[in-house]
Amino acid sequence: MNLLSHSLSPYLQQHRDQPIEWYPWGKEALELARKDDRPILVSIGYSTCHWCHVMSSESFTDKDVADYMNFHFVNIKIDREERPDLDGYFMDVCQKLTGRGGWPLQVFLTPDLKPFFAGNYFPPEPGGRQMSWFQAMRFVVHNFRNNRLAAEKQGQRILDGLEADQGLEITPESGTISQPWLTSSRIDEYEASLMRVADLTYGGFGSSPKFPNALALSFLLERTANVNHPESLRHVMRSVQFMLRGGIYDQAGGGFARYAVDRLWKVPHFEKMLYDQALMIQLLADLIRHKPRRMYKRALRETLNFVERDLVRPDGGWFAALDADSDAHEGAYYTWSFAEASQCVAPGSSWLLEFFDVREAGNWDGMNILWQPHELYAFAEEHHLDIEAAKEQISRFKATVLRARESRIKPHRDEKLITDWNALMVSAYVKAGVALQEKVWIAHAREQMNCILNQVLDESSKKLMHVPQSMAPVLLSDYACTIQALLDLYLADPDQRWLNLAISLMEQVDIYFSDQGQALYMNRSTDQEEELGRRIDVRDEELPNANALLGQCLYLLGIYLDRSGWRDRARKMLSAVSTMIQLDPLAYASWYRLGQMLYGGATEIAVLGPDHIELRQQILQMPLPYLVMASAEYADYDQPLLRDKNSRDGQTVIFVCRGERCLPPVSTIPELMEMLSSMQ
């Protein structure tokens, strides 16, 4: 048993009994490397990572490998989910050294933390151009001992490159706001750049592997709401429909795998992450408000049911992830032999096997992934099936498969609570409740937010913790996602305490994450000693970029509170990245969502009068992506949106502004819809 045995991280616990002298990241390991003048191996992964398991079983349990590692290196294990700040830093190192990234991630450093060699999965034996793990380690040792100066120079070049990447066009908080680049044509250009990399046949972006890219799809959907671009809406619908027919979507149990390895979305990387469920639930909910189709509603309910069934924590909040592997085999929980699938088919429904592409020889590695290569209506017509009866038979087949699957060995579940991921799911529940017009999900969101806050708000400092009871530092993304969740909750459940807490957390962001007057915030609290990995992050990764999300929150809060300074800060944040975000359309969708908000303005609605509650609910059903709303029976001078407004002789009145433009008040939803369409 090594030094990982005391860690709370499920990933680190998976390595605690290995013969390698693993250390957690910290002073003890770093000081030992300097004292012994040994290179450092930083090995990063997460508990539900398939290839992490493979390399661990192939190499890290081997006694000869362990002896070599223990003699030559100080070996450090990092859970990327607990320390996304360090993971992001070392992933950038790996990409600069090798041109690629992924997990598991192996980075070798000099004792003074200069990175000079990196890679991902290394097999136990060499193959093709792939070094074995022993070859990689011997290469590192040789260069550290015999080419030390070259290794040091290589490391310094990487550090210089990372520093150059931080060369943002920072606008000081006290500076002048200048955004001549933020024009309608610039946002049009970004939309066009997304569509250039879009797969117009099977949806999504690129060819393979294919990630859901929910943030880019959300931008296109919001674009549709602002300027009525039908092709953007069609691509969102195309993408969602092909994902829902693919193996990336769990046909039996609902929920989304992390990505598909092929263009058709057929073969998933089987792990299921909480953040993917949250982002896809939000996308489905927003899409339903544009196109309330049964397919989207069914998938939304199935995914919510999966989250409730497999990811809800008994003490509140949600678990982090489900593994790709079970019973030591990738996808074993989700795949079927022909005989197993046939047993789930009711008499007279054998067509289901063809519909879900179940073959005697299997459709993947000798087994069958359930997916729908056929469009249902065309298939039903070809096979002379009654469409409604076919839908019912499909539902019964899915339920039977799900019951049969319950008897299998379940995938490992990472049971830690991660604050930003949980906050994303609060937003998801709120949006789902609104889209489905089912208040139970909003009630769940309210209850879960209270439970989560009880666990992640430190009693002494009142700061948000990234993972309760762990040594993980305070992270900007926890604040960004939590503030956004509170604003989403406030729209659907207008309790003033949600808004007050959002304000309080935003004020903490200014205190703990600001960096000497720069417009953007650091990814980690500035009151912590550790320097490595503290920086300004601007790219979307698995989660929306925290700075971009905070820009959106600042702008919306600035409207709620009538604080022009917060609205201006959002504009300065966007100015700081105006050049960088033009580089990669899929990496900066959150910034363009902010740009779209700032250019077109949020929709500000105040509802006054006896019917304000009913009208508020109807307004929430409308596809308004940047909505700020307050409602009451009478004017409220403590709320800027309700100040200086009056109802008409007991009649409920709706007041609307967008950007710098306000229109005359109206009294009905049809009038409101007509007025909003005229503002596009």
LINWOVEN-V666336 format. One record per residue. RES is the residue in three letters. PHI is phi in degrees with one decimal (none if undefined). PSI is psi as a letter, one per 30 degrees, with the letter a starting at -180 (999 if undefined). D_LAST is the distance of its C-alpha to the last C-alpha in Angstrom with 2 decimals. Layout:
res;phi;psi;d_last
RES;PHI;PSI;D_LAST
RES;PHI;PSI;D_LAST
This chain:
res;phi;psi;d_last
MET;none;k;63.68
ASN;-102.9;a;61.87
LEU;-75.4;f;59.90
LEU;-81.6;f;56.78
SER;-64.4;f;58.54
HIS;-92.9;f;57.38
SER;-76.7;k;53.68
LEU;-86.8;f;51.27
SER;-71.0;k;49.12
PRO;-59.2;e;49.61
TYR;-67.0;e;49.29
LEU;-65.9;e;51.99
GLN;-62.7;e;54.12
GLN;-63.9;f;54.09
HIS;-110.1;g;56.00
ARG;-69.7;f;58.37
ASP;-97.6;g;61.39
GLN;-76.4;l;61.23
PRO;-73.6;f;64.13
ILE;-76.0;k;61.83
GLU;-81.8;i;62.00
TRP;-71.4;k;58.29
TYR;-117.2;k;57.05
PRO;-73.4;l;53.78
TRP;-62.1;k;51.83
GLY;166.1;l;53.45
LYS;-60.3;e;56.07
GLU;-57.1;e;59.04
ALA;-67.9;e;58.09
LEU;-67.8;e;56.95
GLU;-68.6;e;60.12
LEU;-63.3;e;62.28
ALA;-62.2;e;60.84
ARG;-67.7;e;61.65
LYS;-64.2;e;65.08
ASP;-90.1;f;66.04
ASP;52.3;h;64.18
ARG;-111.5;k;62.63
PRO;-66.7;l;59.30
ILE;-106.2;k;56.61
LEU;-102.1;k;54.95
VAL;-105.0;j;51.59
SER;-115.3;k;50.74
ILE;-122.7;k;47.32
GLY;-163.9;a;46.05
TYR;-153.6;l;45.06
SER;-71.1;f;46.86
THR;-107.2;g;44.96
CYS;-89.5;j;45.03
HIS;-61.4;e;47.00
TRP;-72.3;f;48.18
CYS;-64.1;e;49.08
HIS;-62.4;e;51.42
VAL;-62.8;e;52.83
MET;-66.7;e;53.74
SER;-61.8;e;55.06
SER;-72.2;e;57.41
GLU;-76.3;e;58.47
SER;-120.1;e;59.15
PHE;-77.2;f;58.84
THR;-97.1;f;61.44
ASP;-80.9;k;63.94
LYS;-65.1;e;66.87
ASP;-65.1;e;67.48
VAL;-60.8;e;63.84
ALA;-61.6;e;63.93
ASP;-59.9;e;67.16
TYR;-65.8;e;65.74
MET;-64.3;e;62.52
ASN;-66.2;e;64.45
PHE;-76.6;e;66.88
HIS;-97.7;f;64.52
PHE;-130.2;l;61.23
VAL;-97.2;j;59.79
ASN;-103.0;k;57.48
ILE;-121.2;k;54.30
LYS;-106.6;k;52.03
ILE;-129.7;k;48.42
ASP;-85.5;j;46.08
ARG;-63.7;f;42.70
GLU;-78.4;f;40.95
GLU;-78.0;e;42.95
ARG;-124.7;i;42.60
PRO;-63.2;f;39.30
ASP;-65.5;e;39.76
LEU;-70.5;e;43.03
ASP;-60.7;e;41.85
GLY;-62.3;e;38.90
TYR;-63.6;e;41.32
PHE;-71.5;f;43.94
MET;-67.3;e;41.49
ASP;-62.9;e;40.38
VAL;-58.5;e;44.11
CYS;-61.1;e;44.71
GLN;-68.1;e;41.94
LYS;-71.0;e;43.34
LEU;-81.3;e;46.83
THR;-121.6;f;46.22
GLY;83.3;g;42.74
ARG;-148.6;l;41.89
GLY;-144.9;a;41.47
GLY;128.5;l;41.74
TRP;-125.2;k;44.14
PRO;-69.3;l;46.99
LEU;-119.3;k;46.83
GLN;-122.1;k;50.08
VAL;-129.3;k;50.24
PHE;-104.7;k;53.54
LEU;-124.2;l;53.92
THR;-72.3;l;56.77
PRO;-59.5;f;58.20
ASP;-96.7;g;56.16
LEU;71.0;h;52.94
LYS;-94.6;j;52.36
PRO;-80.7;k;50.89
PHE;-129.6;f;52.78
PHE;-156.5;k;52.41
ALA;-155.6;l;49.91
GLY;-175.9;a;49.09
ASN;-119.6;c;47.95
TYR;-80.7;k;50.06
PHE;-118.3;k;53.62
PRO;-76.3;l;55.95
PRO;-72.3;f;59.60
GLU;-126.0;k;60.80
PRO;-67.0;l;59.48
GLY;-153.6;k;57.82
GLY;61.9;b;56.75
ARG;-94.5;g;55.11
GLN;-90.1;k;54.53
MET;-70.1;k;56.84
SER;-77.9;l;58.42
TRP;-64.5;e;58.05
PHE;-64.8;e;61.61
GLN;-61.1;e;61.04
ALA;-62.4;e;57.96
MET;-65.6;e;59.87
ARG;-65.3;e;62.91
PHE;-60.2;e;60.77
VAL;-63.7;e;59.31
VAL;-61.7;e;62.78
HIS;-58.8;e;64.31
ASN;-70.6;e;61.75
PHE;-66.0;e;61.82
ARG;-83.1;e;65.64
ASN;-104.5;f;66.38
ASN;-128.6;h;63.30
ARG;-58.3;e;62.24
LEU;-63.8;e;61.27
ALA;-65.1;e;59.03
ALA;-63.7;e;57.40
GLU;-62.8;e;56.83
LYS;-65.9;e;55.31
GLN;-59.0;e;53.05
GLY;-61.0;e;51.85
GLN;-67.0;e;51.28
ARG;-62.1;e;49.21
ILE;-65.1;e;46.96
LEU;-62.6;e;46.63
ASP;-64.2;e;45.87
GLY;-65.7;e;43.17
LEU;-64.8;e;41.55
GLU;-67.0;e;41.68
ALA;-64.3;e;40.14
ASP;-65.7;f;37.20
GLN;-87.0;g;36.49
GLY;-76.0;i;36.00
LEU;-76.9;l;32.46
GLU;-82.8;i;31.02
ILE;-71.4;k;31.56
THR;-102.7;j;30.19
PRO;-58.9;k;32.60
GLU;-57.3;e;31.33
SER;-88.1;f;32.78
GLY;-80.6;l;31.28
THR;-84.5;k;28.57
ILE;-82.1;k;25.01
SER;-137.5;j;24.06
GLN;-132.1;h;21.12
PRO;-63.8;f;20.73
TRP;-74.1;f;20.24
LEU;-81.7;i;16.97
THR;-126.0;l;14.67
SER;-59.7;e;11.88
SER;-67.5;e;14.90
ARG;-66.1;e;16.84
ILE;-69.3;e;14.49
ASP;-59.8;e;14.36
GLU;-63.3;e;18.15
TYR;-66.2;e;18.53
GLU;-57.4;e;16.75
ALA;-64.7;e;19.11
SER;-66.4;e;22.04
LEU;-65.1;e;21.59
MET;-68.7;f;21.53
ARG;-68.7;f;24.64
VAL;-99.3;g;26.58
ALA;-77.1;k;25.28
ASP;-89.3;j;27.91
LEU;-79.3;f;26.37
THR;-96.3;e;29.44
TYR;-112.4;g;30.06
GLY;83.4;l;26.92
GLY;74.1;a;26.68
PHE;-133.6;k;27.45
GLY;76.4;a;30.73
SER;-113.9;d;33.86
SER;-161.9;k;36.16
PRO;-65.5;l;36.43
LYS;-119.2;k;33.01
PHE;-95.8;l;31.40
PRO;-59.4;e;28.54
ASN;49.8;h;26.30
ALA;-60.4;e;24.20
LEU;-68.6;e;22.36
ALA;-66.0;e;21.15
LEU;-64.9;e;20.17
SER;-65.2;e;18.29
PHE;-59.1;e;16.26
LEU;-62.7;e;15.45
LEU;-68.1;e;14.58
GLU;-66.9;e;12.23
ARG;-60.6;e;10.68
THR;-60.0;e;10.27
ALA;-66.7;e;8.51
ASN;-84.8;e;5.88
VAL;-127.6;g;5.82
ASN;56.8;h;8.15
HIS;-94.8;j;11.25
PRO;-64.6;e;14.08
GLU;-66.7;e;16.88
SER;-63.8;e;15.89
LEU;-62.6;e;15.92
ARG;-61.7;e;19.15
HIS;-70.2;e;20.72
VAL;-62.0;e;20.21
MET;-63.4;e;21.74
ARG;-59.1;e;24.44
SER;-62.8;e;25.34
VAL;-64.3;e;25.65
GLN;-64.4;e;27.61
PHE;-71.0;e;30.07
MET;-63.1;e;30.58
LEU;-68.2;f;31.33
ARG;-88.5;f;33.84
GLY;-88.1;l;35.37
GLY;-75.4;f;38.10
ILE;-63.5;f;35.73
TYR;-98.7;k;34.92
ASP;-70.3;j;38.07
GLN;-64.2;f;38.61
ALA;-90.7;e;41.21
GLY;-112.8;f;40.11
GLY;79.2;l;36.38
GLY;95.4;l;34.88
PHE;-115.9;k;34.06
ALA;-74.7;l;36.48
ARG;-66.7;e;35.62
TYR;-163.3;l;35.20
ALA;-110.4;k;36.60
VAL;-87.7;f;39.11
ASP;-130.0;l;38.15
ARG;-66.9;e;35.28
LEU;-84.8;g;35.42
TRP;67.2;g;34.98
LYS;-76.1;e;38.48
VAL;-98.6;j;40.63
PRO;-85.8;l;39.33
HIS;-86.3;j;40.63
PHE;-69.8;f;41.64
GLU;-66.3;k;41.05
LYS;-119.6;k;38.40
MET;-105.5;k;36.74
LEU;-59.6;e;35.21
TYR;-65.8;e;32.18
ASP;-64.0;e;31.36
GLN;-61.6;e;31.52
ALA;-63.1;e;29.25
LEU;-69.1;e;26.52
MET;-73.9;e;26.75
ILE;-61.4;e;26.77
GLN;-62.3;e;23.53
LEU;-62.8;e;21.97
LEU;-60.6;e;23.40
ALA;-63.7;e;22.25
ASP;-66.5;e;18.60
LEU;-65.4;e;18.93
ILE;-60.8;e;20.55
ARG;-70.1;f;17.60
HIS;-89.5;e;15.75
LYS;-135.4;j;19.00
PRO;-77.1;i;21.86
ARG;-87.1;l;24.64
ARG;-61.6;e;28.24
MET;-59.0;e;28.81
TYR;-69.9;e;26.31
LYS;-65.4;e;27.60
ARG;-63.4;e;31.17
ALA;-64.6;e;30.70
LEU;-63.3;e;29.04
ARG;-66.8;e;32.01
GLU;-63.4;e;34.51
THR;-70.0;e;33.26
LEU;-60.7;e;33.31
ASN;-65.6;e;36.79
PHE;-61.0;e;37.92
VAL;-60.7;e;36.85
GLU;-65.1;e;38.66
ARG;-75.9;e;41.68
ASP;-116.1;f;42.23
LEU;-122.8;f;40.43
VAL;-75.3;k;40.68
ARG;-85.7;k;43.25
PRO;-59.0;e;45.85
ASP;-97.2;g;45.46
GLY;105.6;k;41.66
GLY;86.1;a;38.87
TRP;-131.3;k;38.83
PHE;-67.0;l;41.09
ALA;-83.4;e;39.89
ALA;-169.1;l;40.64
LEU;-115.8;k;42.82
ASP;-68.8;l;44.99
ALA;-73.7;f;44.82
ASP;-101.0;l;48.60
SER;-148.9;k;50.90
ASP;52.6;h;54.64
ALA;66.4;g;54.45
HIS;-130.4;k;52.44
GLU;-66.5;k;48.83
GLY;72.2;g;46.88
ALA;-61.0;e;50.03
TYR;-70.8;f;48.35
TYR;-107.8;f;45.67
THR;-109.6;l;47.65
TRP;-138.8;k;50.08
SER;-75.7;l;53.16
PHE;-60.3;e;53.38
ALA;-65.4;e;55.97
GLU;-63.3;e;53.95
ALA;-66.9;e;50.84
SER;-62.1;e;53.05
GLN;-67.3;f;54.48
CYS;-91.2;f;51.07
VAL;-93.0;k;50.63
ALA;-71.0;l;51.78
PRO;-54.4;k;54.26
GLY;83.8;g;52.67
SER;-121.9;h;49.52
SER;-63.6;f;50.72
TRP;-59.8;f;47.71
LEU;-61.2;e;45.81
LEU;-64.1;e;47.65
GLU;-68.1;e;46.33
PHE;-61.2;e;42.80
PHE;-95.5;g;42.77
ASP;61.0;h;44.67
VAL;-87.6;k;47.83
ARG;-121.1;l;50.72
GLU;-62.8;e;54.43
ALA;-85.7;f;54.38
GLY;85.9;l;51.11
ASN;-111.8;g;47.81
TRP;-159.2;j;47.90
ASP;52.4;h;51.06
GLY;82.1;f;53.20
MET;-118.9;l;51.00
ASN;-117.7;k;47.93
ILE;-90.0;k;44.37
LEU;-76.4;k;42.63
TRP;-154.8;l;39.51
GLN;-119.4;i;38.08
PRO;-70.4;f;38.36
HIS;-105.6;k;37.96
GLU;-74.2;k;34.97
LEU;-60.3;e;36.20
TYR;-66.2;e;35.69
ALA;-66.1;e;37.32
PHE;-63.3;e;40.09
ALA;-63.0;e;40.77
GLU;-65.4;e;41.05
GLU;-64.4;e;43.36
HIS;-100.6;g;45.56
HIS;57.1;h;45.53
LEU;-103.0;k;44.11
ASP;-71.7;k;42.59
ILE;-64.3;e;39.09
GLU;-69.2;e;39.14
ALA;-65.5;e;42.67
ALA;-63.4;e;41.71
LYS;-61.1;e;38.93
GLU;-67.1;e;41.50
GLN;-66.7;e;44.04
ILE;-63.1;e;41.58
SER;-62.6;e;40.91
ARG;-66.1;e;44.68
PHE;-62.1;e;45.37
LYS;-60.4;e;42.88
ALA;-64.8;e;44.46
THR;-66.8;e;47.94
VAL;-61.0;e;47.08
LEU;-62.2;e;45.68
ARG;-64.5;e;48.90
ALA;-63.9;e;51.06
ARG;-69.2;f;49.30
GLU;-62.8;f;50.08
SER;-82.3;f;53.74
ARG;-82.2;l;53.04
ILE;-67.6;k;53.31
LYS;-81.2;l;49.90
PRO;-63.8;l;48.17
HIS;-58.0;k;48.67
ARG;-116.1;k;46.08
ASP;-81.5;j;45.18
GLU;-100.8;g;45.33
LYS;-78.3;l;44.21
LEU;-95.5;k;41.35
ILE;-112.4;k;38.79
THR;-60.8;e;36.60
ASP;-66.8;e;33.33
TRP;-63.8;e;33.56
ASN;-65.5;e;34.27
ALA;-63.2;e;31.37
LEU;-58.5;e;29.02
MET;-73.2;e;30.66
VAL;-59.5;e;30.15
SER;-58.0;e;26.37
ALA;-63.5;e;26.85
TYR;-62.5;e;28.83
VAL;-61.1;e;26.34
LYS;-66.0;e;23.42
ALA;-64.6;e;25.85
GLY;-61.1;e;26.99
VAL;-67.9;e;23.55
ALA;-64.5;e;22.63
LEU;-85.8;f;26.09
GLN;56.2;h;26.35
GLU;-122.8;j;29.70
LYS;-66.3;f;30.54
VAL;-61.0;e;33.48
TRP;-72.5;e;31.40
ILE;-68.8;e;29.92
ALA;-63.3;e;33.52
HIS;-61.5;e;34.67
ALA;-61.4;e;32.09
ARG;-63.1;e;33.36
GLU;-63.8;e;36.97
GLN;-67.8;e;36.51
MET;-61.3;e;34.80
ASN;-63.4;e;37.82
CYS;-65.1;e;40.24
ILE;-64.2;e;38.62
LEU;-61.9;e;38.60
ASN;-62.3;f;42.24
GLN;-95.6;f;43.09
VAL;-105.9;f;41.03
LEU;-87.1;j;41.22
ASP;-63.0;k;44.45
GLU;-64.3;e;46.61
SER;-84.3;e;48.08
SER;-90.4;f;45.30
LYS;64.7;g;42.33
LYS;-86.4;l;40.62
LEU;-78.8;k;38.92
MET;-95.7;k;41.20
HIS;-72.8;e;39.93
VAL;-133.3;j;42.63
PRO;-54.5;k;44.80
GLN;69.4;g;48.46
SER;-100.0;l;48.00
MET;-91.0;g;48.51
ALA;-63.7;k;44.93
PRO;-76.5;l;43.40
VAL;-74.0;k;40.44
LEU;-118.2;k;37.28
LEU;-61.7;e;33.86
SER;-63.0;e;32.16
ASP;-63.2;e;33.83
TYR;-69.0;e;32.24
ALA;-60.8;e;28.74
CYS;-69.1;e;28.69
THR;-70.5;e;30.45
ILE;-61.8;e;28.15
GLN;-61.1;e;25.10
ALA;-62.0;e;27.07
LEU;-64.8;e;27.90
LEU;-69.3;e;24.30
ASP;-62.9;e;23.42
LEU;-66.2;e;26.55
TYR;-62.7;e;25.80
LEU;-62.8;e;22.56
ALA;-88.2;f;24.60
ASP;-135.3;i;27.90
PRO;-70.8;i;27.36
ASP;-94.0;k;30.77
GLN;-59.3;f;30.94
ARG;-67.2;f;33.25
TRP;-64.6;e;30.56
LEU;-67.6;e;28.59
ASN;-62.2;e;31.87
LEU;-69.5;e;32.95
ALA;-60.0;e;29.71
ILE;-63.3;e;30.32
SER;-61.5;e;33.96
LEU;-67.6;e;33.29
MET;-64.9;e;30.81
GLU;-65.8;e;33.56
GLN;-64.5;e;35.96
VAL;-57.2;e;33.77
ASP;-62.9;e;34.14
ILE;-77.0;e;37.87
TYR;-100.2;f;38.74
PHE;-121.2;f;36.39
SER;-72.7;k;35.77
ASP;-131.0;j;37.72
GLN;50.0;h;39.02
GLY;79.3;g;35.88
GLN;-70.4;l;33.76
ALA;-70.0;e;30.05
LEU;-95.2;l;30.30
TYR;-101.5;l;32.51
MET;-73.3;l;35.58
ASN;-74.8;f;35.66
ARG;-138.0;l;38.78
SER;-54.9;k;40.12
THR;-79.4;f;41.80
ASP;-92.1;g;44.71
GLN;-103.1;k;46.21
GLU;-68.1;e;49.02
GLU;-62.4;k;48.07
GLU;-98.3;e;46.42
LEU;-60.0;k;46.07
GLY;90.2;f;42.61
ARG;-83.8;k;41.00
ARG;-166.0;a;38.18
ILE;-98.3;j;34.48
ASP;-97.1;k;32.67
VAL;-129.0;f;29.28
ARG;-87.8;k;29.08
ASP;-70.7;k;27.82
GLU;-117.8;b;30.91
GLU;-69.3;e;31.35
LEU;-104.5;l;29.34
PRO;-60.2;k;26.15
ASN;-58.9;k;27.28
ALA;-64.8;e;28.41
ASN;-64.5;e;27.32
ALA;-63.5;e;23.73
LEU;-66.0;e;23.69
LEU;-66.6;e;25.28
GLY;-59.7;e;22.68
GLN;-63.4;e;20.02
CYS;-65.4;e;22.51
LEU;-60.0;e;23.37
TYR;-64.7;e;19.86
LEU;-67.7;e;19.45
LEU;-63.3;e;23.03
GLY;-60.3;e;22.55
ILE;-74.7;e;20.05
TYR;-57.1;e;22.42
LEU;-101.5;f;25.34
ASP;57.1;h;23.90
ARG;-106.9;j;25.46
SER;-64.7;f;23.98
GLY;-62.4;e;26.52
TRP;-71.5;e;25.11
ARG;-64.7;e;21.55
ASP;-65.0;e;23.25
ARG;-61.1;e;25.31
ALA;-60.0;e;22.31
ARG;-66.3;e;21.25
LYS;-66.8;e;24.89
MET;-62.0;e;25.19
LEU;-67.0;e;22.45
SER;-59.5;e;24.13
ALA;-64.4;f;27.39
VAL;-116.3;g;26.39
SER;-60.1;e;24.20
THR;-83.1;e;26.89
MET;-61.1;e;28.16
ILE;-73.4;f;25.00
GLN;-85.8;f;24.79
LEU;-80.8;e;28.08
ASP;-146.4;j;27.39
PRO;-62.2;e;24.11
LEU;-85.5;f;25.56
ALA;-97.6;f;27.00
TYR;-133.4;g;24.06
ALA;-59.4;e;21.18
SER;-64.5;e;21.22
TRP;-69.4;e;20.81
TYR;-73.8;f;17.73
ARG;-64.4;e;16.29
LEU;-63.8;e;17.20
GLY;-60.8;e;15.79
GLN;-63.0;e;12.34
MET;-64.6;e;12.72
LEU;-69.1;e;14.14
TYR;-71.3;e;11.78
GLY;-88.4;f;8.50
GLY;85.3;k;10.78
ALA;-72.4;l;12.02
THR;-90.1;j;11.19
GLU;-102.2;j;14.35
ILE;-126.2;k;15.83
ALA;-120.7;k;19.31
VAL;-118.3;k;21.19
LEU;-126.9;k;24.46
GLY;137.5;l;27.11
PRO;-66.3;f;29.56
ASP;-99.9;g;27.12
HIS;-64.4;e;25.05
ILE;-67.8;e;26.33
GLU;-63.2;e;25.46
LEU;-66.7;e;21.94
ARG;-59.3;e;21.42
GLN;-63.7;e;22.51
GLN;-68.1;e;20.16
ILE;-66.3;e;17.11
LEU;-62.6;f;18.43
GLN;-74.4;f;18.29
MET;-79.4;k;14.52
PRO;-77.6;i;12.90
LEU;-113.1;j;11.58
PRO;-70.0;e;13.00
TYR;-120.7;i;13.37
LEU;-109.6;k;14.63
VAL;-121.7;k;17.15
MET;-142.5;k;18.84
ALA;-136.0;k;22.06
SER;-146.4;k;23.82
ALA;-168.0;l;27.21
GLU;-76.8;e;29.24
TYR;-131.1;l;29.85
ALA;-57.5;k;28.48
ASP;-129.5;j;29.53
TYR;-75.6;f;30.24
ASP;-84.6;f;30.70
GLN;-112.9;j;27.04
PRO;-53.6;e;24.71
LEU;-68.1;f;21.78
LEU;-104.6;g;24.30
ARG;-81.5;k;26.08
ASP;59.0;h;26.34
LYS;-129.1;k;24.63
ASN;-138.6;k;26.54
SER;-80.1;l;26.43
ARG;-108.5;j;27.47
ASP;47.4;h;31.01
GLY;80.0;g;30.84
GLN;-91.2;k;27.52
THR;-72.9;k;24.88
VAL;-126.0;k;21.80
ILE;-113.5;k;18.36
PHE;-106.6;k;16.95
VAL;-132.1;k;13.40
CYS;-133.4;l;12.37
ARG;-142.5;k;9.91
GLY;63.8;b;11.59
GLU;-98.8;g;13.55
ARG;-117.5;k;11.70
CYS;-117.7;k;13.19
LEU;-117.0;l;13.06
PRO;-59.7;k;16.19
PRO;-66.0;l;17.54
VAL;-128.6;l;17.66
SER;-121.8;f;20.35
THR;-129.9;l;19.32
ILE;-65.3;e;17.10
PRO;-57.4;e;16.08
GLU;-63.7;e;15.04
LEU;-63.0;e;13.04
MET;-62.8;e;11.27
GLU;-64.0;e;10.58
MET;-68.1;e;9.36
LEU;-65.7;e;6.96
SER;-65.4;f;5.58
SER;-73.8;f;5.62
MET;-91.1;f;3.82
GLN;-70.1;999;0.00
